[in-house]
Amino acid sequence: MGNLANTIYMAVVSHTSWKKRLHDIIQTGKYEVSVAADKCEFSQWLQANRAELEKYKNFAKVQELHEKFHAEGSQIVRLAMAGKKKEAEDALNYGSVFDSTSQELVRHIIAWHDEVSGK
């Protein structure tokens, strides 16, 4: 289970990087990486390993929140690309739907990691 637990843990690291990318997109008005969930490595891993992963109680919730995280992130990018920098920042900031989804996703990823690790 060590490899699986490590992959799940790395999702938190990747998640943090993705949030920074959103900040950068808002500030620069440019982006080169797709924000769609199906283009995300973690999402692709979830789908490719679904049969093995869905036996864990946190899998379904992580998958659901991960898709919502990307949907909210895509909306932030649309706002930024439309020149609505303030609205994009508000949609990313503390207390936003994106923020609460992000926090809940991390909590469930950590719970899933602990489940896999036997903690």
N, CA, C and O of each residue as an XYZ file, in Angstrom:
476
protein
N       0.805     -1.210      0.000
C       0.000      0.000      0.000
C       0.847      1.272      0.000
O       0.324      2.368     -0.203
N       2.149      1.128      0.226
C       3.000      2.304      0.282
C       2.950      3.147     -0.972
O       2.882      4.373     -0.887
N       2.981      2.514     -2.146
C       2.946      3.245     -3.402
C       1.612      3.961     -3.581
O       1.578      5.111     -4.019
N       0.520      3.291     -3.245
C      -0.798      3.901     -3.338
C      -0.912      5.085     -2.381
O      -1.395      6.151     -2.764
N      -0.475      4.903     -1.156
C      -0.522      5.987     -0.169
C       0.320      7.170     -0.631
O      -0.078      8.322     -0.455
N       1.482      6.895     -1.219
C       2.351      7.961     -1.712
C       1.680      8.715     -2.859
O       1.740      9.944     -2.908
N       1.048      7.999     -3.772
C       0.357      8.649     -4.891
C      -0.758      9.546     -4.379
O      -0.944     10.657     -4.877
N      -1.494      9.071     -3.392
C      -2.573      9.869     -2.815
C      -1.995     11.109     -2.130
O      -2.533     12.206     -2.278
N      -0.917     10.941     -1.392
C      -0.279     12.079     -0.724
C       0.190     13.110     -1.754
O       0.031     14.313     -1.546
N       0.761     12.644     -2.854
C       1.263     13.553     -3.891
C       0.128     14.369     -4.512
O       0.366     15.438     -5.075
N      -1.092     13.869     -4.411
C      -2.239     14.632     -4.914
C      -2.383     15.943     -4.152
O      -2.775     16.955     -4.733
N      -2.076     15.937     -2.877
C      -2.149     17.169     -2.078
C      -1.096     18.160     -2.571
O      -1.369     19.355     -2.685
N       0.093     17.668     -2.860
C       1.174     18.525     -3.360
C       0.768     19.120     -4.710
O       0.909     20.322     -4.937
N       0.269     18.275     -5.589
C      -0.165     18.724     -6.906
C      -1.307     19.727     -6.793
O      -1.349     20.712     -7.530
N      -2.212     19.480     -5.889
C      -3.359     20.348     -5.640
C      -2.884     21.760     -5.265
O      -3.420     22.753     -5.758
N      -1.896     21.835     -4.409
C      -1.347     23.128     -3.979
C      -0.717     23.855     -5.161
O      -0.886     25.065     -5.308
N       0.000     23.131     -5.995
C       0.617     23.734     -7.186
C      -0.442     24.266     -8.137
O      -0.278     25.333     -8.729
N      -1.523     23.522     -8.281
C      -2.588     23.925     -9.179
C      -3.229     25.225     -8.704
O      -3.549     26.091     -9.518
N      -3.416     25.366     -7.403
C      -3.975     26.605     -6.859
C      -3.049     27.783     -7.146
O      -3.521     28.875     -7.463
N      -1.742     27.575     -7.040
C      -0.793     28.646     -7.351
C      -0.908     29.041     -8.819
O      -0.839     30.223     -9.156
N      -1.084     28.047     -9.695
C      -1.259     28.342    -11.116
C      -2.453     29.253    -11.345
O      -2.394     30.157    -12.178
N      -3.538     29.023    -10.612
C      -4.707     29.888    -10.758
C      -4.377     31.331    -10.367
O      -4.793     32.276    -11.038
N      -3.634     31.486     -9.286
C      -3.198     32.840     -8.893
C      -2.393     33.476    -10.023
O      -2.607     34.640    -10.361
N      -1.477     32.720    -10.602
C      -0.641     33.233    -11.690
C      -1.477     33.609    -12.911
O      -1.225     34.635    -13.542
N      -2.466     32.788    -13.245
C      -3.343     33.072    -14.387
C      -4.084     34.381    -14.162
O      -4.204     35.194    -15.078
N      -4.577     34.585    -12.963
C      -5.299     35.827    -12.657
C      -4.366     37.019    -12.798
O      -4.751     38.041    -13.367
N      -3.149     36.903    -12.288
C      -2.212     38.028    -12.318
C      -1.713     38.343    -13.722
O      -1.562     39.510    -14.082
N      -1.456     37.306    -14.515
C      -0.869     37.522    -15.841
C      -1.893     37.584    -16.964
O      -1.636     38.168    -18.017
N      -3.058     36.977    -16.738
C      -4.052     36.913    -17.800
C      -3.696     35.894    -18.870
O      -4.277     35.898    -19.956
N      -2.738     35.020    -18.564
C      -2.290     34.009    -19.529
C      -2.274     32.641    -18.876
O      -2.020     32.504    -17.679
N      -2.553     31.622    -19.697
C      -2.391     30.258    -19.213
C      -2.082     29.330    -20.378
O      -2.577     29.501    -21.493
N      -1.252     28.348    -20.080
C      -0.831     27.399    -21.105
C      -1.292     25.979    -20.784
O      -1.242     25.110    -21.654
N      -1.732     25.730    -19.575
C      -2.101     24.386    -19.137
C      -3.622     24.305    -18.993
O      -4.244     25.190    -18.404
N      -4.207     23.253    -19.527
C      -5.645     23.067    -19.418
C      -6.041     22.927    -17.950
O      -5.328     22.316    -17.154
N      -7.177     23.499    -17.613
C      -7.686     23.385    -16.250
C      -8.801     22.346    -16.155
O      -9.398     22.166    -15.094
N      -9.078     21.669    -17.258
C     -10.126     20.650    -17.275
C      -9.714     19.451    -16.425
O      -8.557     19.032    -16.442
N     -10.666     18.914    -15.691
C     -10.386     17.779    -14.804
C      -9.831     16.590    -15.574
O      -8.934     15.905    -15.083
N     -10.347     16.334    -16.767
C      -9.902     15.152    -17.508
C      -8.477     15.277    -18.049
O      -7.909     14.292    -18.522
N      -7.900     16.466    -17.985
C      -6.502     16.677    -18.407
C      -5.539     16.579    -17.222
O      -4.321     16.581    -17.402
N      -6.081     16.497    -16.044
C      -5.291     16.451    -14.817
C      -4.739     15.039    -14.598
O      -5.458     14.051    -14.748
N      -3.458     14.960    -14.244
C      -2.834     13.655    -13.993
C      -3.548     12.869    -12.905
O      -3.740     11.660    -13.037
N      -3.939     13.538    -11.843
C      -4.615     12.864    -10.741
C      -5.949     12.286    -11.210
O      -6.292     11.151    -10.877
N      -6.686     13.062    -11.973
C      -7.966     12.590    -12.494
C      -7.775     11.382    -13.404
O      -8.535     10.416    -13.335
N      -6.770     11.443    -14.244
C      -6.484     10.324    -15.140
C      -6.104      9.085    -14.330
O      -6.508      7.973    -14.669
N      -5.335      9.274    -13.270
C      -4.949      8.167    -12.400
C      -6.184      7.582    -11.705
O      -6.325      6.363    -11.606
N      -7.079      8.459    -11.225
C      -8.306      7.992    -10.575
C      -9.120      7.116    -11.531
O      -9.613      6.057    -11.143
N      -9.254      7.557    -12.764
C     -10.044      6.798    -13.737
C      -9.357      5.499    -14.139
O     -10.004      4.458    -14.244
N      -8.065      5.558    -14.359
C      -7.323      4.371    -14.799
C      -7.302      3.277    -13.732
O      -7.208      2.093    -14.056
N      -7.388      3.669    -12.465
C      -7.296      2.718    -11.358
C      -8.600      2.576    -10.585
O      -8.616      2.084     -9.457
N      -9.678      3.007    -11.195
C     -10.989      3.036    -10.532
C     -11.349      1.698     -9.877
O     -11.793      1.676     -8.729
N     -11.167      0.599    -10.583
C     -11.558     -0.720    -10.056
C     -10.862     -1.020     -8.733
O     -11.469     -1.581     -7.821
N      -9.602     -0.650     -8.630
C      -8.853     -0.883     -7.388
C      -9.208      0.139     -6.313
O      -9.258     -0.196     -5.130
N      -9.453      1.371     -6.717
C      -9.608      2.471     -5.767
C     -11.002      2.604     -5.168
O     -11.147      3.078     -4.041
N     -12.020      2.196     -5.901
C     -13.378      2.449     -5.424
C     -13.764      1.624     -4.198
O     -14.835      1.833     -3.628
N     -12.923      0.708     -3.795
C     -13.207     -0.054     -2.569
C     -12.939      0.777     -1.303
O     -13.376      0.412     -0.212
N     -12.229      1.880     -1.457
C     -11.944      2.757     -0.318
C     -13.087      3.745     -0.134
O     -13.583      4.326     -1.100
N     -13.498      3.927      1.118
C     -14.680      4.757      1.385
C     -14.500      6.216      0.958
O     -15.488      6.882      0.651
N     -13.286      6.722      0.931
C     -13.068      8.128      0.566
C     -12.929      8.350     -0.938
O     -12.925      9.497     -1.387
N     -12.818      7.298     -1.714
C     -12.602      7.444     -3.156
C     -13.701      8.263     -3.829
O     -13.404      9.234     -4.525
N     -14.960      7.888     -3.632
C     -16.066      8.559     -4.321
C     -16.116     10.045     -3.977
O     -16.331     10.880     -4.855
N     -15.920     10.374     -2.707
C     -15.972     11.778     -2.294
C     -14.791     12.556     -2.870
O     -14.957     13.699     -3.295
N     -13.606     11.956     -2.889
C     -12.439     12.619     -3.475
C     -12.689     12.874     -4.954
O     -12.410     13.965     -5.450
N     -13.207     11.891     -5.654
C     -13.478     12.060     -7.078
C     -14.497     13.175     -7.313
O     -14.306     14.021     -8.187
N     -15.567     13.174     -6.540
C     -16.603     14.209     -6.663
C     -16.030     15.603     -6.407
O     -16.253     16.528     -7.189
N     -15.298     15.744     -5.316
C     -14.736     17.052     -4.954
C     -13.659     17.483     -5.938
O     -13.520     18.671     -6.229
N     -12.906     16.538     -6.445
C     -11.862     16.858     -7.420
C     -12.486     17.445     -8.690
O     -11.979     18.422     -9.240
N     -13.575     16.852     -9.147
C     -14.266     17.384    -10.325
C     -14.835     18.777    -10.039
O     -14.765     19.666    -10.889
N     -15.392     18.962     -8.856
C     -15.933     20.276     -8.484
C     -14.809     21.302     -8.375
O     -14.975     22.450     -8.785
N     -13.674     20.897     -7.830
C     -12.493     21.760     -7.723
C     -12.097     22.270     -9.105
O     -11.842     23.461     -9.283
N     -12.047     21.370    -10.079
C     -11.687     21.773    -11.439
C     -12.765     22.631    -12.092
O     -12.447     23.569    -12.823
N     -14.020     22.326    -11.841
C     -15.104     23.132    -12.406
C     -15.032     24.564    -11.865
O     -15.175     25.526    -12.620
N     -14.811     24.695    -10.573
C     -14.687     26.034     -9.976
C     -13.432     26.740    -10.503
O     -13.459     27.937    -10.788
N     -12.342     25.990    -10.628
C     -11.106     26.562    -11.180
C     -11.296     27.029    -12.610
O     -10.779     28.078    -12.993
N     -12.027     26.265    -13.400
C     -12.306     26.655    -14.787
C     -13.104     27.949    -14.843
O     -12.881     28.789    -15.715
N     -14.035     28.104    -13.909
C     -14.812     29.343    -13.850
C     -13.906     30.525    -13.507
O     -14.072     31.615    -14.055
N     -12.966     30.316    -12.618
C     -12.012     31.374    -12.255
C     -11.180     31.767    -13.475
O     -10.942     32.952    -13.708
N     -10.741     30.783    -14.248
C      -9.965     31.069    -15.463
C     -10.819     31.846    -16.463
O     -10.337     32.798    -17.077
N     -12.076     31.452    -16.632
C     -12.958     32.181    -17.552
C     -13.095     33.645    -17.138
O     -13.062     34.544    -17.979
N     -13.247     33.871    -15.840
C     -13.332     35.250    -15.351
C     -12.045     36.012    -15.637
O     -12.082     37.148    -16.111
N     -10.916     35.389    -15.352
C      -9.622     36.038    -15.574
C      -9.413     36.352    -17.053
O      -8.942     37.436    -17.399
N      -9.762     35.409    -17.924
C      -9.566     35.607    -19.361
C     -10.526     36.652    -19.927
O     -10.261     37.240    -20.975
N     -11.635     36.880    -19.234
C     -12.597     37.900    -19.659
C     -12.228     39.279    -19.104
O     -12.969     40.247    -19.273
N     -11.072     39.352    -18.439
C     -10.628     40.626    -17.883
C     -11.293     40.985    -16.568
O     -11.210     42.129    -16.123
N     -11.942     40.032    -15.948
C     -12.635     40.269    -14.677
C     -11.740     39.814    -13.526
O     -12.057     38.876    -12.795
N     -10.627     40.502    -13.394
C      -9.611     40.124    -12.418
C     -10.149     40.123    -10.979
O      -9.900     39.184    -10.223
N     -10.871     41.156    -10.612
C     -11.406     41.257     -9.244
C     -12.361     40.103     -8.950
O     -12.291     39.489     -7.886
N     -13.250     39.811     -9.896
C     -14.200     38.708     -9.714
C     -13.464     37.371     -9.621
O     -13.834     36.505     -8.829
N     -12.415     37.210    -10.440
C     -11.620     35.977    -10.406
C     -10.914     35.839     -9.061
O     -10.885     34.753     -8.481
N     -10.347     36.933     -8.567
C      -9.686     36.898     -7.256
C     -10.686     36.561     -6.156
O     -10.399     35.753     -5.273
N     -11.859     37.184     -6.213
C     -12.893     36.903     -5.209
C     -13.313     35.434     -5.246
O     -13.548     34.822     -4.204
N     -13.403     34.876     -6.450
C     -13.810     33.479     -6.604
C     -12.740     32.506     -6.119
O     -13.029     31.337     -5.860
N     -11.514     32.983     -5.997
C     -10.403     32.150     -5.538
C     -10.126     32.323     -4.042
O      -9.576     31.425     -3.403
N     -10.497     33.448     -3.500
C     -10.120     33.805     -2.134
C     -10.839     33.012     -1.053
O     -11.800     32.285     -1.308
N     -10.338     33.181      0.153
C     -10.893     32.540      1.348
C     -12.392     32.791      1.434
O     -12.855     33.918      1.253
N     -13.135     31.746      1.708
C     -14.571     31.855      1.872
C     -15.357     31.617      0.591
O     -16.583     31.515      0.628
N     -14.669     31.528     -0.534
C     -15.349     31.283     -1.804
C     -15.747     29.812     -1.923
O     -15.300     28.975     -1.139
N     -16.584     29.508     -2.901
C     -16.952     28.113     -3.165
C     -15.693     27.323     -3.514
O     -15.519     26.191     -3.061
N     -14.818     27.922     -4.319
C     -13.568     27.252     -4.671
C     -12.755     26.931     -3.424
O     -12.251     25.818     -3.271
N     -12.631     27.901     -2.545
C     -11.846     27.714     -1.324
C     -12.424     26.607     -0.451
O     -11.686     25.744      0.024
N     -13.729     26.624     -0.238
C     -14.316     25.588      0.615
C     -14.223     24.215     -0.054
O     -14.001     23.213      0.625
N     -14.390     24.162     -1.360
C     -14.233     22.894     -2.086
C     -12.803     22.404     -1.967
O     -12.564     21.219     -1.735
N     -11.861     23.306     -2.123
C     -10.444     22.969     -2.033
C     -10.098     22.403     -0.655
O      -9.416     21.384     -0.545
N     -10.571     23.070      0.382
C     -10.296     22.607      1.740
C     -10.932     21.249      2.013
O     -10.317     20.378      2.630
N     -12.158     21.076      1.553
C     -12.840     19.801      1.770
C     -12.141     18.680      0.990
O     -12.012     17.559      1.482
N     -11.697     18.991     -0.217
C     -10.972     18.008     -1.021
C      -9.704     17.556     -0.306
O      -9.434     16.358     -0.230
N      -8.936     18.481      0.211
C      -7.701     18.131      0.922
C      -8.018     17.271      2.147
O      -7.319     16.292      2.410
N      -9.052     17.623      2.888
C      -9.438     16.812      4.060
C      -9.755     15.370      3.658
O      -9.351     14.428      4.339
N     -10.469     15.207      2.564
C     -10.842     13.862      2.127
C      -9.656     13.105      1.524
O      -9.566     11.885      1.663
N      -8.759     13.811      0.866
C      -7.547     13.150      0.355
C      -6.709     12.651      1.531
O      -6.198     11.531      1.501
N      -6.569     13.472      2.557
C      -5.798     13.066      3.737
C      -6.485     11.888      4.442
O      -5.814     10.948      4.869
N      -7.804     11.936      4.566
C      -8.532     10.821      5.179
C      -8.351      9.550      4.351
O      -8.209      8.459      4.904
N      -8.358      9.691      3.042
C      -8.151      8.543      2.158
C      -6.741      7.992      2.324
O      -6.543      6.780      2.397
N      -5.761      8.897      2.384
C      -4.382      8.502      2.620
C      -4.270      7.715      3.925
O      -3.632      6.663      3.969
N      -4.890      8.227      4.984
C      -4.857      7.553      6.280
C      -5.548      6.200      6.215
O      -5.086      5.237      6.828
N      -6.643      6.119      5.481
C      -7.355      4.853      5.311
C      -6.446      3.818      4.635
O      -6.353      2.676      5.084
N      -5.783      4.228      3.562
C      -4.897      3.335      2.814
C      -3.680      2.949      3.657
O      -3.206      1.815      3.592
N      -3.183      3.896      4.442
C      -1.996      3.664      5.271
C      -2.310      2.900      6.548
O      -1.393      2.470      7.247
N      -3.568      2.726      6.859
C      -3.949      2.015      8.074
C      -3.854      2.871      9.321
O      -3.738      2.335     10.423
N      -3.900      4.173      9.179
C      -3.804      5.076     10.346
C      -5.148      5.234     11.004
O      -5.269      5.952     11.997
